[in-house]
Amino acid sequence: MLFFRWLGMMFALGIIASFGLYIATGQERFKRIGLMGLRWVVLAGLGFFAVLILERIA
């Protein structure tokens, strides 16, 4: 569990840094990278919690 918390924090910091770079430079590629990372983190989180819920049911 500690590993997943650490990994989530690293992804969150990366996404925040990407959006910060977008704000600072105005380059669209940083915004695109941030949105792509955000999409994958949300999908991974949904999958993670789906597994937790299925374990509770079974």
PyMOL commands that set and color helices and strands:
alter all, ss='L'
color gray80, all
select helices_A, chain A and resi 2-25+28-57
alter helices_A, ss='H'
color red, helices_A
deselect
rebuild
show_as cartoon
